[in-house]
Amino acid sequence: MLEPRYEEAAEFIRNANAIVVTAGAGMGVDSGLPDFRGNRGFWNYYPMYERLGLSFIQAANPEHFENDPHFGWGFYGHRTNLYRETIPHLGFAILLHWIDQFNLDYFVATSNVDGQFQKAGFSEERIYEVHGSIHHLQCTIPCNQDIWPNNAEYSIDESTMRAQDVPKCPQCQRVARPNILMFGDYSWLSRRSAIQEENFDEFLQLNHDQSVVVVEIGAGSSIPTIRYLSEQLGQQNLTTVIRINPLEPQIRAPHFSFAGGGVDTLEKIHKFLK
């Protein structure tokens, strides 16, 4: 078996002008967050939904906010509380250290809605949240195009997965929902994410002729948005992808493939950058 190319990957980071961090659900695993891989993975974390016979896709359906908002907010209120309490893992600090140590221009593109990159100290202006953020709300209808911070408090009865209270739209007083792209979603307001995408595109243009390293962490193939993005970036001249994934690390040469967790792999690369 070939030895992992940690030292070689480290040299690409050392010599880069810019870094793009692309992150999927696996990025949060080292912080103790679930990635909901398959129904069994979802039910292991939320056994109450197994008793109700609901999959992750069914629990995350936007129809609940119209038909039974207290049930809809049972799931998303619980997740809001979880993400607020979670402390970002060491991998975030390692990435920020590289950015500072080598004076790297950077951007983050993530399918995660948990806000962990902002919490870890990454600039809000340098993050593209592809599927939105649980820390922002919108009207369920929606009656307007407003998106506002999620400052509501959530008390959840975990035996029924129902929220005691639900946030309201300040304009029409109907139920508000998270500004997240859900399954079968036709009312998600994408304006906030679209502005972030414009900022990301501008970053890519500015670094078009620079040496760029893409560090992809925990992006699976079940919802392959982030994997495709990394591979698309990797087709550009002077761009190298470092894919970190314990189960699906495969990527074509000359890019790097590491079959491991985020923190463990970043630490092993970091040893060659001290």
Phi, psi and omega in degrees: 000137179290142176289141175302143188267054184298315183294320180294318177298320179300322180295324177295321178293316181300325185262003182281157172264333183211156178229137172246123175262117176250126190225135173251196185300330181296344178297329184272351186300319181290346174267001180091009180274143179283151176252359174056040180287105180076166181300322182296318177298320178294314183290331176300325180272327181235072183298337179296331178284331173296319178297328178276352179073030183247134175277173176301317180299320180288322180292329183264021181280129182295344180299333181299328182289338176269319187270326183206073189300329179294327175286318177302316180281348173299315180287309186284333174291320177297317179293322177301312179300317181299313183291326177295327184274341187285137176261124180303141184283176186299332182301324178298317181293323178297315179298317178295325178296316178299316180301317180285315185298319184253012177052051185272133164292147185210161171207151177245134172235120186220145173271356180284146182250013192272349178072018184290329179295316177298318182297328182280348177115004175287145183293134177305326183283355183239030180230132176246107180265097190302322184253016179089196186216137177289345182270013174225149183240163173211165175290141180293326186303304350271146180277345180205180184262011184290143172230128185224161182298144177272092180255009182288155175257143186234124174249118188246131170274103187286349176283336179240350185054050176238141178272142179293317180231158178230145179288154182240153174289127182293343181273307186252353179066011171280176183294138172266161180224165176294146177277066183234139172284112182258181180286133180062040189262123179244359184241007177297132175270114189266004188302315182298314179292327179294322177294318177298320179296321176298318178297321179295316179298321178295318176302315181296322178296317181296331183252021186300321182254022179255163175281118185239135173246132178255119177255106180261130183230122170064036179256109183271178184263353181293320168234092197274020184308310185287320177301315180297320179298314179301315182293324177296316177296323182293347178280348180281147176300145176069014179245129180238134180257134172248105182264123179243115183199124184292333185246331184227065185275356191298136173202148183290147172297150013268016183283167186261141180233119179236118180271084181194178177283166184297303184297313183301314182290318178298321178297320181292323175291320184297330180302330181269003181245359180287000000 
